[in-house]
Amino acid sequence: MRYIRMITRYEDKEYVLDEKLERINPEEATPEEMAAFEAHERDATKVHCIMLATMNLELQKSYEDMYPYEMHKICWTGTTRARGKSAMRSSPT
C-alpha cells in the first residue's frame, strides 16, 4: 500500500485514497459540483487501475468493483491490524 500512496502522490491523485467519492444528483448539481465529481471519478478510475495492476489475480477479482477509497480503507485497516498482531507477538511480556 505504501507504493500506491507514493505513486498517487506523484500523480497528484492521492486524495482519492482519502476522500470518498460521493454520488451527486446531476439535475441538482451546480456546474462546479459536476466538474469536481467528474474529475474525482476520472482520477479514481486511474488509481483503481494502478491498484489492481499491483495485485494478484485473486485479489483483483475481490476488488475489481470497488473504488480506491474503499480498497484503501480495507487494505490499510487489514495491514494495520496485521502489523499490530505481529508486534504484539514479538513484544516481551
C-alpha positions, 0 to 999 in steps of 0.5 A: 500500500505504501507504493500506491500512496507514493505513486498517487502522490506523484500523480497528484491523485492521492486524495482519492485514497482519502476522500470518498467519492460521493454520488451527486444528483446531476439535475441538482448539481451546480456546474462546479459540483459536476466538474469536481465529481467528474474529475474525482471519478476520472482520477479514481478510475486511474488509481483503481487501475494502478491498484489492481495492476499491483495485485494478484489475480485473486485479489483483483477479482475481490476488488475489481468493483470497488473504488480506491477509497474503499480498497484503501480503507480495507487494505490499510485497516487489514495491514494495520491490524496485521502489523499490530498482531505481529508486534504484539507477538514479538513484544516481551511480556 
